[in-house]
Amino acid sequence: MLRDVLVNEIGLHRQSHARALELQGYDAVALSGGGRSVVGLDVCDAVIQRARQRSSASDVAFVSADFFTWAAPEPFHLILDYTFFCALDPSVRPAWAARMEELLRPDGELITLMYLPQDQDSGPPYNTTVLDYEEVLNPLGFVIESIEDNDVAVEPRKGLEKIARWKKTAAGAETSTTDKPSDNL
């Protein structure tokens, strides 16, 4: 299902010969193919071991490491954040954004599968809005190119997930490029 969204709605099939990073390990295979080399990254060894067992893709490397300290061999063309942001304490989110900026090439793209819970007393997941993403990404030059509801979300999360595409632009961009204010403020 995720591969269908990435290929059909986001146009991933047009991005060949790229390096991609997937944060959670599980969906790295969905990003593979078409000449892309993909790294599936997760801090949990068990997640990485299961992902390796389920995949025979030769263009996917699974790495068990801390996102904030992992030494990437080179910047990525594309990063998929699969609900990682909402699992982070809000005080850590600026560091997440800085790390995204560091790991992406100057012309890179960040795809965020946003889980936007609002009724959490504590976390993870923590209460999250689209504005939370914008507040940490916009100052680093990221702007939203598109944002859509995730129509293939699992039933309990229907209406609480969005898929956003972010492009890096000149540092210091202050606002989103969407035509309307962010949803779920």
N, C-alpha and C positions, 0 to 999 in steps of 0.2 A: 504493500500500500504506500509506504513512504517513497519508494522508488518511483511509483506512478506520479506522486505529487511533485517530486524533484524533477522528473523528466518532462511531464506534460505541463504542469502549471508554472514551474520556475524556469524551464528551458535548459536543464542541466546537460542535455544531449548536445548542445551547441558548444559546451565548454570541454574541449578535448585537450589532451596533452597538458594537463594541469596537475598540480599537487593539491590534495585536499586533506583536511584534518576534520575528524568527526569526534566530538566529545561525548563519549559514553561507550564507545567500543562496539555496541550492537549493530549500528546501522552503517558501519564503514563499507560493507559490501554493497549497500544500496547506492553508494556514491561511486563505486568502482565501475570499470568498463570505459570504453571510448577513449582509451589512452591515458586515463587519469591514474596516477599513483595515489593511494589513499593510506592515511595513518588513522587507525582507531585508537584513541587514547582514553584510558580510564585509570583511576588511582587504585581500583580494586583488582587484585590478581585474579580472583575467581571469575569476575566478569570477562576479563581478557582471555582466560583459559577457555571459558565456554564459547566465546566468540571465535577463537582459533579452531575449536572442535567443530563448529558449525559451518566454517568457511573453507572452501578449497581455492578461493580466488588468489591468484599469484600476484596481483597488483595491490594487495592490501597487507599492510604490516600492522600488527596489533602490539601496542606498547602499554605496559603498566607503569605509570609514572604520575607525579603530581603536576597538574596543568600549570601551576604557578612557577615551578622550578625546572620543568623539563627543558632540556637543551635541544631545540629543534635544529635539524641539520641545515635548513634553509627556510625562508618564508613561504607561506602557502598562498595559492591563488584563491582558495575557497575554504571557509571554515563553517561547519554545521554545528551549532550549539543546540543540542536536543534537551531542552528543559534544564540545563545545568544552572543557568542564572537564578532560577527560583529556589534552588537548593542552597544557594549561598546566603549567608547572613548579609543583610543590607549594607553593613559596614565594609564588607569585602568587595562589593560590586564595582567600586571605582578601580580596584586592582584588577578585576576581571576585564574591564574595558581596556585598561592600559596593556594588559597582556594580549588581548585580541589585536590591538593596534600594532604591537610588536611582532606578532606571529604572521600577520597578513602582509602580502606584498603591497606596494603603494597603490596598485590598481586592483587590489583584492576585494573579495566579496564575502560578507558574513551573512549566513542564513541562520535565523533564530527561530526555533520552534518554541514559542512562548506559552508557558502554562501560567495562567493569570488567576490564581486563587485569591479570594478576598476575605474569607472568613476564618483564617488561621489564627489561633491564639498564640502559637509559637511555630517554629519550623524545625527542620525543613518539611515540606516546602513553605517558604515564607510568602506573605501577601506580596503580590507583584502586579504592576500595571505597565502598560506601554510607556507611560511617562517615566517610570523607573529606568527603563532601557535608554530612553532619549536623554535623560539627565546625565548619564555616564558616558554615552557614546557620542552625542552631538559635539561636546567640547573637544573631542579628539578628531573631529572631521568626518564622522560617520553620519550619513543621512539615509533615511528610509526611501528606498525606491518603490517598494510595494509592501502592502500588508493585507493579509486575507485571513478569514476564518479557516481553521483546519477542518475541512469537511470529513476527513477520515479519522478524526479523534475517536478514541474508545468512548463508549456510551457515558460513563460517569464524568467524562471531561468535555463532552460536547458543549460548545458555546464558551468554553474556558480556554481554548487554545487558538493561537494565531500563528501564522507563518509570515515572517518579515524578511525582506532582502535589504541589506545595508551595503552601501558602497562607501569606500574611503574617498574623501575629497581633501581639499586643502585643510590643514589643521585650523581649528578655531571656528568651524561652522557652528552657528548658534541655534538653528532651528531645523526642523524636519522639512522634507520636500513634499510632504503629503498636502493635498488640497484642502484637507479638513483637519480639525483638531484630532488628537489621538483618542482612540476609543479606550475605555476602561481606565480613565483618569481617576 
